[in-house]
Amino acid sequence: MYFVSSVRYSFSHNGEVFGAITPKRGIRQGDPISPYIYIMGAEGLSVIIRRNEEDRENVCAQLEVYENDDPGKYLGMPMRVGRNKTSVFSFLVDHVDHKLQSWSMQNILNAAKHAWRLINNTNPLVTNTMKVRYYLDTDFLEAVLGASPSFMWHYIMASQELVKQGCKRKIGDGKNTRVWQISWLPCVDNGFFTSEFHNELKDIVVHNLMDEGHQGWDEDILKDLCKDRDREMIQQIPILGRSRPDSWYWILENHGYFSVKSCYRRIRGGSTGGKGCFLEASLGN
């Protein structure tokens, strides 16, 4: 410490040396002598450690540092890394994987919300833009990713299968529901029309299965077109007085409206409500 406290500086100006300056505020960062002080301190510590390496407990007592088999972590990283780095850093891989799965699920849930809005045409401008660009001759549930999809369309299509599981068609006047392409029969597990497909009739709607007076189902058409399972389900649906348009029903909720929570339960394999309510809504007025 005498060397540090007795330091003096001289400086040269125009070839002339001006006399000693004694620093009064100690050694500052960037001072030329700082590296030497660090070296001296490190050398002194090394000497102490070498002298006492046979008496480790004495060193720990002097420094008030005690040994621990697990040195812990610093800034989230292990302080001790052995040869098996895979084992040491496996917690990072697990943490990142968990985070990515969480992000992926959140993205799908948000995408499902946007998909539900497209199906119900809550924003006509956005819906028409998407329809013209990606599914002009069909609907969202039958749409495909297509060539050169935008990031937004890629994002929404990731939820298509999930939305299909929750969507059911509630019949009103039957004018906007195609017979074969949409799940509309009052059956939770499989609400699709399963009778033999006829290509020439691919675009017919449920309204075409009703009689002219819109008072009931056309029994002759049902007999010719439907197999027993489909005909029996169709006949359960009362249509008298149903002048309102067809609408979508979200069977994963009792109230029939989409919710992110119900999608989350579906993904996680939890219980979902609303199936019984859908049957009641389909068979009621």
Secondary structure, 3 states (H helix, E strand, C coil): CHHHHCCCEEEEECCEEEEEECCCCCCCCCCCCHHHHHHHHHHHHHHHHHHHCCCHHHHHHHHCCCCCCCCCEECCEECCCCCCHHHHCHHHHHHHHHHHHHHHHHHHHHHHHHHHHHHHCCCHHHHHHHHHHHCCCCCHHHCCCCCCCCHHHHHHHCCHHHHHHHEEEECCCCCCCECCCCCCCCCCCCCCCCCCCCHHHCCCEHHHHECCCCCCECHHHHHHHCCHHHHHHHHCCCCCCCCCCCEEEECCCCCCCCCHHHHHHHHHCCCCCCHHHHHHHHHCC
